Amino acid sequence: MLAKPRPLDHIADVDDGVAAKAAGLDALYGHLKPLEIIERSARELFHDEIAAVSSFGADSAVLLHMIAEIDRTLPVIFLDTGKHFEETLGYRDALVADFGLTNIQVIKPEEAALARIDPAGNLHQSNTDACCDVRKVEPLARGVAPFRAWFTGRKRFQASTRAALPVFEAVGARIRINPLAHWTTSDQADYMRAHALRENPLVAYGYLSIGCFPCTQPVQPGEDARSGRWAGHAKTECGIHLSGLEVSLTDASL
């Protein structure tokens, strides 16, 4: 059992803003081990008001295994974009069974929005940002809206755009928590081996970061793990980790 945390009141006294609270949490708890961060966040800081977001991709097993160690009933949000690899959907079901997770919340794009914006299902060929907005950003905003905070499996080593990733960060009025932010590829591999975790079958074919099948390809030797996403485009993030999500979360329709 972890030591009793310091109250959050002293953080709010400095600044009522969520950004200040996130910075305060990061200073207090960002140095802890990932399992301790998850336990403290789930049981104390955001009890019954926190979820996890998982793509069930190349690196997802570690975070999900840790969550299962703390609370198998914690909500896990999965975005079913309608464009996933079949291997991803199979991997999702396998990990859920492996870890005994009992609260998987599958969020899908709105059918009316798809009919209006992407009726032929090929929007990704002409506008990857718009495709991600309708299939990922807006659905995730709906998925996390009931919660005060959520976990992700993002890490600094995954891409240069994540090099300064904090453990606790503000997204509008909510807190996003990245318990594995400081981990290295060796940390990831060691944990997978130590706990004999199932690997996404696409990893064996060079897919080191796995999104929708039309916009994901194997990573070439020497490239960072996310280089296979939207190859040939300047795009490096789908948008669920960028400011567009904050805009969606403050939309009056939510």
C-alpha positions as CSV (number, residue, x, y, z in Angstrom):
1,M,0.0,0.0,0.0
2,L,1.3,3.4,-0.9
3,A,1.9,6.2,1.7
4,K,-1.0,8.6,2.1
5,P,-0.7,11.3,-0.5
6,R,-0.4,15.0,0.2
7,P,-3.8,16.8,-0.3
8,L,-4.4,18.6,-3.6
9,D,-5.7,21.7,-1.9
10,H,-2.3,23.3,-1.8
11,I,-2.1,23.0,-5.5
12,A,-5.5,24.7,-6.0
13,D,-4.4,27.5,-3.7
14,V,-1.6,28.4,-6.1
15,D,-3.8,28.4,-9.2
16,D,-7.3,27.2,-9.8
17,G,-6.5,26.2,-13.3
18,V,-6.2,22.6,-14.4
19,A,-2.8,23.3,-16.0
20,A,-1.4,24.4,-12.6
21,K,-3.0,21.3,-11.0
22,A,-1.4,19.0,-13.6
23,A,2.0,20.6,-13.1
24,G,1.6,20.2,-9.4
25,L,0.7,16.6,-9.7
26,D,3.6,16.0,-12.0
27,A,6.0,17.6,-9.5
28,L,4.6,15.5,-6.7
29,Y,4.1,12.1,-8.3
30,G,5.7,12.2,-11.8
31,H,8.9,10.6,-10.4
32,L,7.1,7.5,-9.0
33,K,7.2,4.1,-10.7
34,P,4.4,3.5,-13.3
35,L,2.5,1.0,-11.1
36,E,2.6,3.5,-8.2
37,I,1.3,6.3,-10.4
38,I,-1.6,4.1,-11.6
39,E,-2.5,3.0,-8.1
40,R,-2.4,6.5,-6.6
41,S,-4.4,8.0,-9.5
42,A,-7.0,5.2,-9.6
43,R,-7.5,4.7,-5.9
44,E,-6.9,8.2,-4.5
45,L,-6.5,11.1,-6.8
46,F,-9.3,10.4,-9.2
47,H,-11.2,7.5,-7.6
48,D,-14.1,6.3,-9.7
49,E,-13.6,9.2,-12.1
50,I,-10.7,7.8,-14.2
51,A,-10.4,5.6,-17.3
52,A,-7.7,4.3,-19.6
53,V,-7.5,4.8,-23.4
54,S,-5.9,2.0,-25.3
55,S,-5.3,1.3,-29.0
56,F,-4.4,-2.3,-28.3
57,G,-1.4,-1.6,-30.5
58,A,2.2,-2.5,-30.4
59,D,3.0,-1.2,-26.8
60,S,-0.5,-1.6,-25.2
61,A,0.0,-4.8,-23.2
62,V,2.3,-3.2,-20.5
63,L,-0.1,-0.4,-19.4
64,L,-3.1,-2.8,-19.5
65,H,-1.3,-5.4,-17.5
66,M,-0.5,-2.8,-14.8
67,I,-4.0,-1.5,-14.8
68,A,-5.3,-5.1,-14.3
69,E,-2.9,-5.5,-11.4
70,I,-4.6,-2.5,-9.7
71,D,-8.2,-2.7,-10.8
72,R,-9.6,-5.0,-13.5
73,T,-12.9,-3.0,-13.5
74,L,-11.3,0.3,-14.4
75,P,-12.9,1.5,-17.7
76,V,-10.7,1.0,-20.8
77,I,-11.8,3.0,-23.8
78,F,-11.1,1.6,-27.2
79,L,-11.8,3.6,-30.4
80,D,-13.2,1.4,-33.1
81,T,-12.5,3.6,-36.1
82,G,-13.9,1.1,-38.6
83,K,-10.4,1.0,-40.2
84,H,-8.5,-1.2,-37.8
85,F,-6.4,-4.2,-38.8
86,E,-8.2,-7.5,-38.0
87,E,-5.1,-8.4,-36.0
88,T,-5.7,-5.4,-33.7
89,L,-9.3,-6.5,-33.0
90,G,-8.1,-10.0,-32.2
91,Y,-5.4,-8.7,-30.0
92,R,-7.8,-6.6,-28.1
93,D,-10.0,-9.6,-27.3
94,A,-7.0,-11.7,-26.4
95,L,-5.6,-9.2,-23.9
96,V,-9.0,-8.6,-22.4
97,A,-9.1,-12.4,-21.7
98,D,-5.5,-12.6,-20.6
99,F,-5.8,-9.8,-18.0
100,G,-9.5,-10.3,-17.0
101,L,-10.4,-6.8,-17.8
102,T,-14.2,-6.3,-17.3
103,N,-15.0,-2.8,-18.5
104,I,-14.0,-2.3,-22.1
105,Q,-15.9,0.6,-23.6
106,V,-15.9,0.6,-27.4
107,I,-16.5,4.0,-28.9
108,K,-17.3,4.4,-32.6
109,P,-17.6,7.4,-34.9
110,E,-21.1,8.8,-35.3
111,E,-22.9,7.2,-38.2
112,A,-24.4,10.5,-39.3
113,A,-21.0,12.2,-39.3
114,L,-19.5,9.5,-41.4
115,A,-22.4,9.6,-43.9
116,R,-21.9,13.4,-44.2
117,I,-18.1,13.6,-44.2
118,D,-16.8,10.2,-45.4
119,P,-19.7,8.5,-47.2
120,A,-17.4,6.4,-49.4
121,G,-15.0,5.5,-46.6
122,N,-12.0,6.9,-48.5
123,L,-11.5,10.3,-46.8
124,H,-8.0,9.2,-45.6
125,Q,-6.8,9.4,-49.2
126,S,-7.5,13.1,-49.5
127,N,-7.6,14.5,-46.0
128,T,-6.0,12.5,-43.2
129,D,-6.7,15.2,-40.6
130,A,-10.4,15.3,-41.3
131,C,-10.5,11.5,-41.3
132,C,-8.8,11.3,-37.9
133,D,-11.1,14.1,-36.6
134,V,-14.3,12.2,-37.4
135,R,-13.0,8.7,-36.6
136,K,-10.9,9.4,-33.6
137,V,-10.9,12.9,-32.0
138,E,-14.7,13.4,-31.7
139,P,-15.4,9.8,-30.6
140,L,-12.6,10.0,-28.0
141,A,-14.0,13.3,-26.7
142,R,-17.3,11.5,-26.1
143,G,-15.5,8.6,-24.5
144,V,-13.5,10.5,-21.9
145,A,-16.2,13.2,-21.2
146,P,-17.6,11.3,-18.2
147,F,-14.2,11.2,-16.5
148,R,-11.9,13.6,-14.7
149,A,-8.8,11.9,-15.9
150,W,-7.5,9.1,-18.1
151,F,-4.4,7.0,-18.6
152,T,-2.4,6.6,-21.9
153,G,0.6,4.5,-22.7
154,R,2.6,7.2,-24.4
155,K,6.3,7.4,-23.9
156,R,9.0,9.9,-24.7
157,F,11.1,7.6,-26.8
158,Q,8.3,7.0,-29.3
159,A,8.9,10.2,-31.3
160,S,10.6,13.5,-31.2
161,T,7.2,15.2,-30.7
162,R,6.9,13.3,-27.4
163,A,10.4,14.0,-26.1
164,A,9.2,16.3,-23.3
165,L,6.1,14.4,-22.4
166,P,5.1,14.9,-18.7
167,V,3.4,12.2,-16.6
168,F,0.5,14.5,-15.7
169,E,-0.8,17.0,-18.2
170,A,-4.0,19.1,-18.6
171,V,-6.5,18.7,-21.4
172,G,-9.2,21.3,-21.0
173,A,-10.8,20.6,-17.6
174,R,-9.3,17.1,-17.4
175,I,-6.0,15.5,-16.6
176,R,-4.2,13.1,-18.9
177,I,-1.8,10.7,-17.2
178,N,1.2,9.0,-19.0
179,P,2.6,6.6,-16.4
180,L,5.2,5.2,-18.8
181,A,6.4,8.6,-20.1
182,H,10.0,8.1,-18.8
183,W,10.3,4.5,-19.9
184,T,12.8,3.3,-22.5
185,T,12.5,0.6,-25.1
186,S,14.5,-1.6,-22.8
187,D,12.1,-1.0,-19.9
188,Q,9.2,-1.9,-22.2
189,A,10.9,-5.1,-23.5
190,D,12.0,-6.2,-20.0
191,Y,8.5,-5.9,-18.6
192,M,7.0,-7.8,-21.5
193,R,9.5,-10.6,-20.9
194,A,9.2,-10.7,-17.2
195,H,5.4,-11.0,-17.3
196,A,5.3,-13.1,-20.5
197,L,2.9,-10.7,-22.1
198,R,1.3,-11.4,-25.5
199,E,2.7,-9.3,-28.3
200,N,0.6,-7.8,-31.1
201,P,1.1,-10.1,-34.0
202,L,1.8,-7.2,-36.4
203,V,5.0,-6.3,-34.5
204,A,6.7,-9.3,-36.0
205,Y,6.1,-7.8,-39.4
206,G,7.7,-4.4,-38.5
207,Y,4.6,-2.5,-37.4
208,L,6.0,-0.7,-34.3
209,S,3.2,1.8,-34.0
210,I,-0.2,0.6,-35.1
211,G,-3.1,2.7,-36.2
212,C,-5.7,2.3,-38.9
213,F,-4.6,-0.1,-41.7
214,P,-4.8,2.4,-44.6
215,C,-2.4,4.8,-42.9
216,T,0.1,2.4,-41.2
217,Q,3.0,0.6,-42.6
218,P,6.1,-1.2,-41.3
219,V,8.9,0.9,-39.8
220,Q,12.2,0.9,-41.7
221,P,15.5,0.1,-39.9
222,G,16.8,3.2,-38.0
223,E,13.5,5.0,-38.0
224,D,11.6,5.9,-34.9
225,A,8.6,3.8,-33.9
226,R,6.0,6.1,-35.2
227,S,7.6,6.7,-38.6
228,G,5.2,4.1,-40.2
229,R,2.2,6.3,-39.4
230,W,1.0,8.5,-42.2
231,A,4.2,7.8,-44.1
232,G,4.8,10.5,-46.8
233,H,2.8,13.1,-44.9
234,A,4.0,15.8,-42.4
235,K,1.3,14.4,-40.0
236,T,2.8,12.7,-36.9
237,E,-0.2,12.5,-34.5
238,C,-3.9,11.5,-35.1
239,G,-5.1,14.4,-33.0
240,I,-6.4,12.7,-29.9
241,H,-3.3,13.9,-28.0
242,L,-3.4,17.4,-29.5
243,S,-5.4,20.6,-28.9
244,G,-8.3,19.4,-31.2
245,L,-9.4,17.0,-28.4
246,E,-9.7,19.9,-26.0
247,V,-11.9,21.8,-28.5
248,S,-14.1,18.7,-28.8
249,L,-14.3,18.3,-25.1
250,T,-15.6,21.8,-24.6
251,D,-18.2,21.5,-27.4
252,A,-21.7,22.1,-26.2
253,S,-22.9,18.9,-27.8
254,L,-21.0,16.8,-25.3
